[in-house]
Amino acid sequence: MCLAVPARIVELEDDNAVVDAMGNRYSIRTTLTPEVVLGDIVLVHAGFAIATLDEEEAKETWALFAELEQFKNTQDKLSG
């Protein structure tokens, strides 16, 4: 399964960017989304920004990832 993760652009030079995804920073390319600017939230897949998102869409997705992590931690405690 492949996922695109929302991340905020924190550094941008030409089509090279650094994004913050839930506290993790990654270097990505913005070749496919040349309209992005510093501070935008983008969907990142395979090292590329593939679309822009608004803040609410990103927050909903980040909340779902947090729920999945919490569920995983609960399952680990029950099975270990």
N, CA, C and O atoms as a CHARMM CRD file, in Angstrom:
* protein
*
  320
    1    1 MET  N      0.84600  -1.17500   0.00000 PROA 1      0.00000
    2    1 MET  CA     0.00000   0.00000   0.00000 PROA 1      0.00000
    3    1 MET  C      0.89000   1.23700   0.00000 PROA 1      0.00000
    4    1 MET  O      1.89000   1.28900   0.71600 PROA 1      0.00000
    5    2 CYS  N      0.53200   2.21100  -0.78800 PROA 2      0.00000
    6    2 CYS  CA     1.26400   3.46300  -0.86900 PROA 2      0.00000
    7    2 CYS  C      0.41400   4.58200  -0.28200 PROA 2      0.00000
    8    2 CYS  O     -0.79200   4.64900  -0.52200 PROA 2      0.00000
    9    3 LEU  N      1.04100   5.44400   0.47700 PROA 3      0.00000
   10    3 LEU  CA     0.35000   6.56500   1.08300 PROA 3      0.00000
   11    3 LEU  C      1.02700   7.86500   0.70200 PROA 3      0.00000
   12    3 LEU  O      2.24300   7.91600   0.51900 PROA 3      0.00000
   13    4 ALA  N      0.23900   8.90500   0.58400 PROA 4      0.00000
   14    4 ALA  CA     0.77000  10.26300   0.47400 PROA 4      0.00000
   15    4 ALA  C      0.55500  10.90900   1.83600 PROA 4      0.00000
   16    4 ALA  O     -0.51800  10.78700   2.42800 PROA 4      0.00000
   17    5 VAL  N      1.56800  11.58900   2.32200 PROA 5      0.00000
   18    5 VAL  CA     1.53700  12.15600   3.66100 PROA 5      0.00000
   19    5 VAL  C      1.51900  13.68000   3.57200 PROA 5      0.00000
   20    5 VAL  O      2.31200  14.25800   2.82800 PROA 5      0.00000
   21    6 PRO  N      0.63100  14.34100   4.31500 PROA 6      0.00000
   22    6 PRO  CA     0.64800  15.80000   4.31700 PROA 6      0.00000
   23    6 PRO  C      1.84800  16.32200   5.09500 PROA 6      0.00000
   24    6 PRO  O      2.19700  15.78900   6.14800 PROA 6      0.00000
   25    7 ALA  N      2.46800  17.35500   4.57400 PROA 7      0.00000
   26    7 ALA  CA     3.63800  17.94900   5.21900 PROA 7      0.00000
   27    7 ALA  C      3.69600  19.42900   4.87100 PROA 7      0.00000
   28    7 ALA  O      3.26400  19.84600   3.79600 PROA 7      0.00000
   29    8 ARG  N      4.24000  20.21900   5.79900 PROA 8      0.00000
   30    8 ARG  CA     4.35800  21.66000   5.58700 PROA 8      0.00000
   31    8 ARG  C      5.75900  21.98900   5.04900 PROA 8      0.00000
   32    8 ARG  O      6.76500  21.49700   5.56000 PROA 8      0.00000
   33    9 ILE  N      5.80100  22.81600   4.02600 PROA 9      0.00000
   34    9 ILE  CA     7.08500  23.24200   3.46500 PROA 9      0.00000
   35    9 ILE  C      7.73900  24.23200   4.42600 PROA 9      0.00000
   36    9 ILE  O      7.18000  25.28800   4.72000 PROA 9      0.00000
   37   10 VAL  N      8.93900  23.87400   4.91700 PROA 10     0.00000
   38   10 VAL  CA     9.66200  24.73700   5.85400 PROA 10     0.00000
   39   10 VAL  C     10.90800  25.35700   5.23700 PROA 10     0.00000
   40   10 VAL  O     11.45100  26.32200   5.77400 PROA 10     0.00000
   41   11 GLU  N     11.35800  24.81800   4.13100 PROA 11     0.00000
   42   11 GLU  CA    12.45900  25.39500   3.35800 PROA 11     0.00000
   43   11 GLU  C     12.14800  25.16900   1.89000 PROA 11     0.00000
   44   11 GLU  O     11.63000  24.11800   1.51200 PROA 11     0.00000
   45   12 LEU  N     12.46600  26.15800   1.06000 PROA 12     0.00000
   46   12 LEU  CA    12.16500  26.02800  -0.36400 PROA 12     0.00000
   47   12 LEU  C     13.18000  26.81500  -1.17700 PROA 12     0.00000
   48   12 LEU  O     13.36800  28.01300  -0.96900 PROA 12     0.00000
   49   13 GLU  N     13.82900  26.12500  -2.10400 PROA 13     0.00000
   50   13 GLU  CA    14.75000  26.76400  -3.04000 PROA 13     0.00000
   51   13 GLU  C     14.60200  26.06300  -4.38100 PROA 13     0.00000
   52   13 GLU  O     14.87300  24.86800  -4.50800 PROA 13     0.00000
   53   14 ASP  N     14.16900  26.82400  -5.37800 PROA 14     0.00000
   54   14 ASP  CA    13.85700  26.26900  -6.69400 PROA 14     0.00000
   55   14 ASP  C     12.83400  25.14700  -6.51500 PROA 14     0.00000
   56   14 ASP  O     11.76600  25.37400  -5.94600 PROA 14     0.00000
   57   15 ASP  N     13.14800  23.93100  -6.99800 PROA 15     0.00000
   58   15 ASP  CA    12.18800  22.83400  -6.80100 PROA 15     0.00000
   59   15 ASP  C     12.66100  21.84300  -5.72800 PROA 15     0.00000
   60   15 ASP  O     12.22500  20.69200  -5.69600 PROA 15     0.00000
   61   16 ASN  N     13.55200  22.30800  -4.85900 PROA 16     0.00000
   62   16 ASN  CA    13.99100  21.51100  -3.71200 PROA 16     0.00000
   63   16 ASN  C     13.35200  22.08300  -2.45800 PROA 16     0.00000
   64   16 ASN  O     13.33800  23.29700  -2.25500 PROA 16     0.00000
   65   17 ALA  N     12.82400  21.20200  -1.61700 PROA 17     0.00000
   66   17 ALA  CA    12.17100  21.66200  -0.39600 PROA 17     0.00000
   67   17 ALA  C     12.47500  20.71900   0.75600 PROA 17     0.00000
   68   17 ALA  O     12.81000  19.55000   0.56900 PROA 17     0.00000
   69   18 VAL  N     12.34600  21.27000   1.94300 PROA 18     0.00000
   70   18 VAL  CA    12.35100  20.46800   3.15400 PROA 18     0.00000
   71   18 VAL  C     10.95700  20.63600   3.74400 PROA 18     0.00000
   72   18 VAL  O     10.45200  21.75200   3.87300 PROA 18     0.00000
   73   19 VAL  N     10.34200  19.50400   4.10100 PROA 19     0.00000
   74   19 VAL  CA     9.01000  19.53800   4.68000 PROA 19     0.00000
   75   19 VAL  C      9.02400  18.94600   6.07900 PROA 19     0.00000
   76   19 VAL  O      9.88600  18.13700   6.42400 PROA 19     0.00000
   77   20 ASP  N      8.05900  19.36400   6.86800 PROA 20     0.00000
   78   20 ASP  CA     7.85800  18.80700   8.20200 PROA 20     0.00000
   79   20 ASP  C      6.56200  18.02100   8.18100 PROA 20     0.00000
   80   20 ASP  O      5.48600  18.57000   7.94300 PROA 20     0.00000
   81   21 ALA  N      6.68300  16.73400   8.43400 PROA 21     0.00000
   82   21 ALA  CA     5.52100  15.84100   8.48100 PROA 21     0.00000
   83   21 ALA  C      5.42900  15.26600   9.88300 PROA 21     0.00000
   84   21 ALA  O      6.12600  14.30500  10.20800 PROA 21     0.00000
   85   22 MET  N      4.58200  15.84200  10.70800 PROA 22     0.00000
   86   22 MET  CA     4.35200  15.36100  12.06600 PROA 22     0.00000
   87   22 MET  C      5.64700  15.29400  12.86800 PROA 22     0.00000
   88   22 MET  O      5.88000  14.33600  13.60400 PROA 22     0.00000
   89   23 GLY  N      6.49000  16.31900  12.72100 PROA 23     0.00000
   90   23 GLY  CA     7.74400  16.38400  13.46700 PROA 23     0.00000
   91   23 GLY  C      8.93400  15.75500  12.78200 PROA 23     0.00000
   92   23 GLY  O     10.05200  15.85900  13.28600 PROA 23     0.00000
   93   24 ASN  N      8.73300  15.11000  11.66100 PROA 24     0.00000
   94   24 ASN  CA     9.82200  14.51300  10.89000 PROA 24     0.00000
   95   24 ASN  C     10.09700  15.38400   9.67800 PROA 24     0.00000
   96   24 ASN  O      9.16500  15.82700   9.00600 PROA 24     0.00000
   97   25 ARG  N     11.36100  15.63200   9.39400 PROA 25     0.00000
   98   25 ARG  CA    11.72400  16.47600   8.25500 PROA 25     0.00000
   99   25 ARG  C     12.30400  15.63500   7.13200 PROA 25     0.00000
  100   25 ARG  O     13.10000  14.72200   7.34900 PROA 25     0.00000
  101   26 TYR  N     11.87300  15.97600   5.91600 PROA 26     0.00000
  102   26 TYR  CA    12.29300  15.25200   4.72300 PROA 26     0.00000
  103   26 TYR  C     12.64200  16.23300   3.62000 PROA 26     0.00000
  104   26 TYR  O     12.05900  17.31200   3.52000 PROA 26     0.00000
  105   27 SER  N     13.59800  15.84300   2.79500 PROA 27     0.00000
  106   27 SER  CA    13.89400  16.59700   1.57500 PROA 27     0.00000
  107   27 SER  C     13.01200  16.03800   0.47200 PROA 27     0.00000
  108   27 SER  O     12.92700  14.82500   0.28000 PROA 27     0.00000
  109   28 ILE  N     12.36100  16.93400  -0.24500 PROA 28     0.00000
  110   28 ILE  CA    11.47600  16.51300  -1.33300 PROA 28     0.00000
  111   28 ILE  C     11.70600  17.41000  -2.54300 PROA 28     0.00000
  112   28 ILE  O     12.46600  18.37700  -2.48300 PROA 28     0.00000
  113   29 ARG  N     11.04200  17.07600  -3.62700 PROA 29     0.00000
  114   29 ARG  CA    11.04900  17.90000  -4.84500 PROA 29     0.00000
  115   29 ARG  C      9.64900  18.44900  -5.06100 PROA 29     0.00000
  116   29 ARG  O      8.65400  17.79100  -4.75800 PROA 29     0.00000
  117   30 THR  N      9.58600  19.65200  -5.58500 PROA 30     0.00000
  118   30 THR  CA     8.30000  20.28600  -5.87600 PROA 30     0.00000
  119   30 THR  C      8.09100  20.43500  -7.38300 PROA 30     0.00000
  120   30 THR  O      7.30000  21.27000  -7.82100 PROA 30     0.00000
  121   31 THR  N      8.78000  19.64800  -8.15500 PROA 31     0.00000
  122   31 THR  CA     8.70600  19.70500  -9.61100 PROA 31     0.00000
  123   31 THR  C      7.26900  19.59200 -10.12200 PROA 31     0.00000
  124   31 THR  O      6.89400  20.26200 -11.08500 PROA 31     0.00000
  125   32 LEU  N      6.47000  18.74600  -9.48000 PROA 32     0.00000
  126   32 LEU  CA     5.09300  18.51300  -9.92100 PROA 32     0.00000
  127   32 LEU  C      4.11200  19.56200  -9.41800 PROA 32     0.00000
  128   32 LEU  O      2.96600  19.60800  -9.86700 PROA 32     0.00000
  129   33 THR  N      4.55500  20.40400  -8.48800 PROA 33     0.00000
  130   33 THR  CA     3.70400  21.45700  -7.91000 PROA 33     0.00000
  131   33 THR  C      4.47800  22.77500  -7.88100 PROA 33     0.00000
  132   33 THR  O      4.80000  23.27700  -6.80400 PROA 33     0.00000
  133   34 PRO  N      4.77700  23.33500  -9.04100 PROA 34     0.00000
  134   34 PRO  CA     5.63200  24.52700  -9.09300 PROA 34     0.00000
  135   34 PRO  C      5.01300  25.76900  -8.45100 PROA 34     0.00000
  136   34 PRO  O      5.71700  26.75300  -8.22300 PROA 34     0.00000
  137   35 GLU  N      3.71800  25.74300  -8.15500 PROA 35     0.00000
  138   35 GLU  CA     3.05100  26.90500  -7.57600 PROA 35     0.00000
  139   35 GLU  C      3.21200  27.02800  -6.06700 PROA 35     0.00000
  140   35 GLU  O      2.81000  28.04200  -5.49600 PROA 35     0.00000
  141   36 VAL  N      3.79100  26.01900  -5.39800 PROA 36     0.00000
  142   36 VAL  CA     3.86600  26.03100  -3.93800 PROA 36     0.00000
  143   36 VAL  C      4.82100  27.11300  -3.44700 PROA 36     0.00000
  144   36 VAL  O      5.76500  27.50900  -4.13000 PROA 36     0.00000
  145   37 VAL  N      4.52700  27.57600  -2.21700 PROA 37     0.00000
  146   37 VAL  CA     5.36900  28.57600  -1.56400 PROA 37     0.00000
  147   37 VAL  C      5.67700  28.10700  -0.15000 PROA 37     0.00000
  148   37 VAL  O      5.03900  27.19000   0.36800 PROA 37     0.00000
  149   38 LEU  N      6.64800  28.74000   0.45500 PROA 38     0.00000
  150   38 LEU  CA     7.03100  28.43000   1.82000 PROA 38     0.00000
  151   38 LEU  C      5.80400  28.50800   2.72900 PROA 38     0.00000
  152   38 LEU  O      5.05100  29.48100   2.68300 PROA 38     0.00000
  153   39 GLY  N      5.60700  27.47800   3.55200 PROA 39     0.00000
  154   39 GLY  CA     4.47500  27.43400   4.46800 PROA 39     0.00000
  155   39 GLY  C      3.28800  26.64100   3.95700 PROA 39     0.00000
  156   39 GLY  O      2.40500  26.28200   4.73600 PROA 39     0.00000
  157   40 ASP  N      3.25100  26.35900   2.65500 PROA 40     0.00000
  158   40 ASP  CA     2.15800  25.55000   2.10100 PROA 40     0.00000
  159   40 ASP  C      2.20100  24.13700   2.66300 PROA 40     0.00000
  160   40 ASP  O      3.25500  23.64200   3.06200 PROA 40     0.00000
  161   41 ILE  N      1.04300  23.50200   2.68500 PROA 41     0.00000
  162   41 ILE  CA     0.95600  22.09400   3.05900 PROA 41     0.00000
  163   41 ILE  C      0.74900  21.31500   1.76800 PROA 41     0.00000
  164   41 ILE  O     -0.13000  21.62500   0.96300 PROA 41     0.00000
  165   42 VAL  N      1.58500  20.29500   1.59400 PROA 42     0.00000
  166   42 VAL  CA     1.53300  19.48800   0.37600 PROA 42     0.00000
  167   42 VAL  C      1.37700  18.02400   0.73600 PROA 42     0.00000
  168   42 VAL  O      1.71700  17.60000   1.84000 PROA 42     0.00000
  169   43 LEU  N      0.85300  17.25400  -0.21900 PROA 43     0.00000
  170   43 LEU  CA     0.84700  15.80200  -0.09500 PROA 43     0.00000
  171   43 LEU  C      2.15600  15.29800  -0.67600 PROA 43     0.00000
  172   43 LEU  O      2.50300  15.63500  -1.80800 PROA 43     0.00000
  173   44 VAL  N      2.88400  14.49400   0.08800 PROA 44     0.00000
  174   44 VAL  CA     4.18300  13.98200  -0.34800 PROA 44     0.00000
  175   44 VAL  C      4.06100  12.49100  -0.62200 PROA 44     0.00000
  176   44 VAL  O      3.58600  11.72200   0.21400 PROA 44     0.00000
  177   45 HSD  N      4.49800  12.10400  -1.80600 PROA 45     0.00000
  178   45 HSD  CA     4.51200  10.69500  -2.18500 PROA 45     0.00000
  179   45 HSD  C      5.79300  10.43800  -2.96800 PROA 45     0.00000
  180   45 HSD  O      6.08700  11.13500  -3.93900 PROA 45     0.00000
  181   46 ALA  N      6.54900   9.44000  -2.54000 PROA 46     0.00000
  182   46 ALA  CA     7.78100   9.02500  -3.22200 PROA 46     0.00000
  183   46 ALA  C      8.75300  10.18600  -3.42400 PROA 46     0.00000
  184   46 ALA  O      9.42300  10.27900  -4.45300 PROA 46     0.00000
  185   47 GLY  N      8.82000  11.07300  -2.42000 PROA 47     0.00000
  186   47 GLY  CA     9.78500  12.16000  -2.47400 PROA 47     0.00000
  187   47 GLY  C      9.35500  13.37500  -3.27300 PROA 47     0.00000
  188   47 GLY  O     10.15300  14.28900  -3.47900 PROA 47     0.00000
  189   48 PHE  N      8.10400  13.40200  -3.72900 PROA 48     0.00000
  190   48 PHE  CA     7.59900  14.52600  -4.51100 PROA 48     0.00000
  191   48 PHE  C      6.32900  15.08300  -3.87800 PROA 48     0.00000
  192   48 PHE  O      5.49900  14.33100  -3.36700 PROA 48     0.00000
  193   49 ALA  N      6.18500  16.40200  -3.91600 PROA 49     0.00000
  194   49 ALA  CA     4.90900  17.02800  -3.57700 PROA 49     0.00000
  195   49 ALA  C      4.00300  16.79900  -4.77700 PROA 49     0.00000
  196   49 ALA  O      4.34100  17.17100  -5.90100 PROA 49     0.00000
  197   50 ILE  N      2.84700  16.18400  -4.53200 PROA 50     0.00000
  198   50 ILE  CA     1.96000  15.85300  -5.65600 PROA 50     0.00000
  199   50 ILE  C      0.69400  16.70000  -5.68200 PROA 50     0.00000
  200   50 ILE  O     -0.02300  16.70600  -6.68200 PROA 50     0.00000
  201   51 ALA  N      0.40700  17.42200  -4.58800 PROA 51     0.00000
  202   51 ALA  CA    -0.77800  18.28000  -4.52700 PROA 51     0.00000
  203   51 ALA  C     -0.65500  19.18000  -3.30400 PROA 51     0.00000
  204   51 ALA  O      0.12500  18.89700  -2.39500 PROA 51     0.00000
  205   52 THR  N     -1.41800  20.25200  -3.28500 PROA 52     0.00000
  206   52 THR  CA    -1.49400  21.08900  -2.09400 PROA 52     0.00000
  207   52 THR  C     -2.77300  20.75700  -1.33300 PROA 52     0.00000
  208   52 THR  O     -3.75800  20.29700  -1.90900 PROA 52     0.00000
  209   53 LEU  N     -2.73400  21.00000  -0.03300 PROA 53     0.00000
  210   53 LEU  CA    -3.88100  20.75800   0.84700 PROA 53     0.00000
  211   53 LEU  C     -4.15300  22.00400   1.66100 PROA 53     0.00000
  212   53 LEU  O     -3.26000  22.82200   1.88600 PROA 53     0.00000
  213   54 ASP  N     -5.40200  22.14500   2.10500 PROA 54     0.00000
  214   54 ASP  CA    -5.64900  23.21700   3.06000 PROA 54     0.00000
  215   54 ASP  C     -5.39300  22.67400   4.46700 PROA 54     0.00000
  216   54 ASP  O     -5.27600  21.46700   4.67700 PROA 54     0.00000
  217   55 GLU  N     -5.30900  23.58800   5.40800 PROA 55     0.00000
  218   55 GLU  CA    -4.95300  23.25400   6.79100 PROA 55     0.00000
  219   55 GLU  C     -5.89700  22.21400   7.39800 PROA 55     0.00000
  220   55 GLU  O     -5.44000  21.28600   8.06500 PROA 55     0.00000
  221   56 GLU  N     -7.19500  22.35600   7.17700 PROA 56     0.00000
  222   56 GLU  CA    -8.16200  21.42600   7.77000 PROA 56     0.00000
  223   56 GLU  C     -7.99000  20.00600   7.24400 PROA 56     0.00000
  224   56 GLU  O     -8.03700  19.05000   8.01800 PROA 56     0.00000
  225   57 GLU  N     -7.78900  19.85800   5.93600 PROA 57     0.00000
  226   57 GLU  CA    -7.56800  18.51800   5.36500 PROA 57     0.00000
  227   57 GLU  C     -6.33000  17.88100   5.98200 PROA 57     0.00000
  228   57 GLU  O     -6.33600  16.69900   6.32500 PROA 57     0.00000
  229   58 ALA  N     -5.26900  18.67000   6.12000 PROA 58     0.00000
  230   58 ALA  CA    -4.03000  18.14300   6.69200 PROA 58     0.00000
  231   58 ALA  C     -4.23600  17.73500   8.14700 PROA 58     0.00000
  232   58 ALA  O     -3.77600  16.67000   8.56100 PROA 58     0.00000
  233   59 LYS  N     -4.92000  18.56800   8.92400 PROA 59     0.00000
  234   59 LYS  CA    -5.15100  18.25200  10.34000 PROA 59     0.00000
  235   59 LYS  C     -5.95800  16.96700  10.50000 PROA 59     0.00000
  236   59 LYS  O     -5.68800  16.16800  11.39600 PROA 59     0.00000
  237   60 GLU  N     -6.94300  16.77200   9.63300 PROA 60     0.00000
  238   60 GLU  CA    -7.73700  15.53400   9.69400 PROA 60     0.00000
  239   60 GLU  C     -6.86400  14.31300   9.43300 PROA 60     0.00000
  240   60 GLU  O     -6.98800  13.30100  10.12200 PROA 60     0.00000
  241   61 THR  N     -5.99100  14.40500   8.45100 PROA 61     0.00000
  242   61 THR  CA    -5.11200  13.28000   8.12900 PROA 61     0.00000
  243   61 THR  C     -4.10000  13.03800   9.23300 PROA 61     0.00000
  244   61 THR  O     -3.85000  11.89000   9.60100 PROA 61     0.00000
  245   62 TRP  N     -3.50400  14.12000   9.77400 PROA 62     0.00000
  246   62 TRP  CA    -2.56200  13.96500  10.88000 PROA 62     0.00000
  247   62 TRP  C     -3.24200  13.32000  12.08300 PROA 62     0.00000
  248   62 TRP  O     -2.63300  12.50000  12.77000 PROA 62     0.00000
  249   63 ALA  N     -4.49400  13.68100  12.34400 PROA 63     0.00000
  250   63 ALA  CA    -5.23100  13.07500  13.46400 PROA 63     0.00000
  251   63 ALA  C     -5.45100  11.57800  13.23700 PROA 63     0.00000
  252   63 ALA  O     -5.34800  10.78500  14.17300 PROA 63     0.00000
  253   64 LEU  N     -5.75000  11.19500  12.00700 PROA 64     0.00000
  254   64 LEU  CA    -5.91600   9.77000  11.69700 PROA 64     0.00000
  255   64 LEU  C     -4.61400   9.00000  11.90800 PROA 64     0.00000
  256   64 LEU  O     -4.62800   7.89600  12.45300 PROA 64     0.00000
  257   65 PHE  N     -3.48700   9.57600  11.47700 PROA 65     0.00000
  258   65 PHE  CA    -2.20000   8.91900  11.71000 PROA 65     0.00000
  259   65 PHE  C     -1.93300   8.76900  13.20200 PROA 65     0.00000
  260   65 PHE  O     -1.41500   7.73900  13.63200 PROA 65     0.00000
  261   66 ALA  N     -2.27700   9.78100  14.00000 PROA 66     0.00000
  262   66 ALA  CA    -2.08300   9.71700  15.44900 PROA 66     0.00000
  263   66 ALA  C     -2.94900   8.61000  16.05400 PROA 66     0.00000
  264   66 ALA  O     -2.49700   7.88600  16.94100 PROA 66     0.00000
  265   67 GLU  N     -4.19100   8.47500  15.57800 PROA 67     0.00000
  266   67 GLU  CA    -5.06200   7.40500  16.05700 PROA 67     0.00000
  267   67 GLU  C     -4.49100   6.03900  15.71500 PROA 67     0.00000
  268   67 GLU  O     -4.52600   5.12700  16.54100 PROA 67     0.00000
  269   68 LEU  N     -3.97000   5.89000  14.51300 PROA 68     0.00000
  270   68 LEU  CA    -3.36000   4.61300  14.11700 PROA 68     0.00000
  271   68 LEU  C     -2.17100   4.27400  15.00500 PROA 68     0.00000
  272   68 LEU  O     -1.99600   3.12300  15.40500 PROA 68     0.00000
  273   69 GLU  N     -1.36500   5.26500  15.30900 PROA 69     0.00000
  274   69 GLU  CA    -0.20000   5.04300  16.17000 PROA 69     0.00000
  275   69 GLU  C     -0.64700   4.63600  17.57100 PROA 69     0.00000
  276   69 GLU  O     -0.06600   3.73400  18.17500 PROA 69     0.00000
  277   70 GLN  N     -1.67600   5.30000  18.08400 PROA 70     0.00000
  278   70 GLN  CA    -2.20200   4.96500  19.40900 PROA 70     0.00000
  279   70 GLN  C     -2.75600   3.53900  19.42100 PROA 70     0.00000
  280   70 GLN  O     -2.51700   2.79300  20.37000 PROA 70     0.00000
  281   71 PHE  N     -3.48700   3.15800  18.38300 PROA 71     0.00000
  282   71 PHE  CA    -4.02400   1.80200  18.26600 PROA 71     0.00000
  283   71 PHE  C     -2.89000   0.77500  18.23900 PROA 71     0.00000
  284   71 PHE  O     -2.95300  -0.25100  18.91700 PROA 71     0.00000
  285   72 LYS  N     -1.85800   1.06100  17.45000 PROA 72     0.00000
  286   72 LYS  CA    -0.70800   0.15400  17.35300 PROA 72     0.00000
  287   72 LYS  C     -0.04900  -0.01600  18.72400 PROA 72     0.00000
  288   72 LYS  O      0.27800  -1.13300  19.12300 PROA 72     0.00000
  289   73 ASN  N      0.14200   1.08100  19.43800 PROA 73     0.00000
  290   73 ASN  CA     0.75800   1.01000  20.75900 PROA 73     0.00000
  291   73 ASN  C     -0.09000   0.19500  21.73400 PROA 73     0.00000
  292   73 ASN  O      0.45200  -0.56300  22.53700 PROA 73     0.00000
  293   74 THR  N     -1.39900   0.34300  21.67100 PROA 74     0.00000
  294   74 THR  CA    -2.29600  -0.42700  22.51900 PROA 74     0.00000
  295   74 THR  C     -2.19500  -1.92300  22.18100 PROA 74     0.00000
  296   74 THR  O     -2.13200  -2.76200  23.07900 PROA 74     0.00000
  297   75 GLN  N     -2.18200  -2.24500  20.89600 PROA 75     0.00000
  298   75 GLN  CA    -2.07300  -3.63800  20.47000 PROA 75     0.00000
  299   75 GLN  C     -0.73400  -4.23700  20.90900 PROA 75     0.00000
  300   75 GLN  O     -0.68000  -5.39000  21.33500 PROA 75     0.00000
  301   76 ASP  N      0.34000  -3.45900  20.80700 PROA 76     0.00000
  302   76 ASP  CA     1.65900  -3.92800  21.24900 PROA 76     0.00000
  303   76 ASP  C      1.65500  -4.26900  22.73300 PROA 76     0.00000
  304   76 ASP  O      2.22700  -5.27800  23.14500 PROA 76     0.00000
  305   77 LYS  N      1.01000  -3.42500  23.53400 PROA 77     0.00000
  306   77 LYS  CA     0.95200  -3.65700  24.98900 PROA 77     0.00000
  307   77 LYS  C      0.14100  -4.90900  25.30300 PROA 77     0.00000
  308   77 LYS  O      0.49800  -5.68000  26.19400 PROA 77     0.00000
  309   78 LEU  N     -0.94800  -5.10800  24.57000 PROA 78     0.00000
  310   78 LEU  CA    -1.79700  -6.28000  24.82200 PROA 78     0.00000
  311   78 LEU  C     -1.12900  -7.59300  24.41000 PROA 78     0.00000
  312   78 LEU  O     -1.34300  -8.63000  25.03900 PROA 78     0.00000
  313   79 SER  N     -0.33100  -7.54100  23.36800 PROA 79     0.00000
  314   79 SER  CA     0.28200  -8.78100  22.86700 PROA 79     0.00000
  315   79 SER  C      1.66000  -9.03800  23.48100 PROA 79     0.00000
  316   79 SER  O      2.21300 -10.12300  23.30600 PROA 79     0.00000
  317   80 GLY  N      2.21400  -8.07700  24.18300 PROA 80     0.00000
  318   80 GLY  CA     3.56400  -8.22600  24.70300 PROA 80     0.00000
  319   80 GLY  C      3.61000  -8.44900  26.13900 PROA 80     0.00000
  320   80 GLY  O      4.69200  -8.59200  26.70800 PROA 80     0.00000
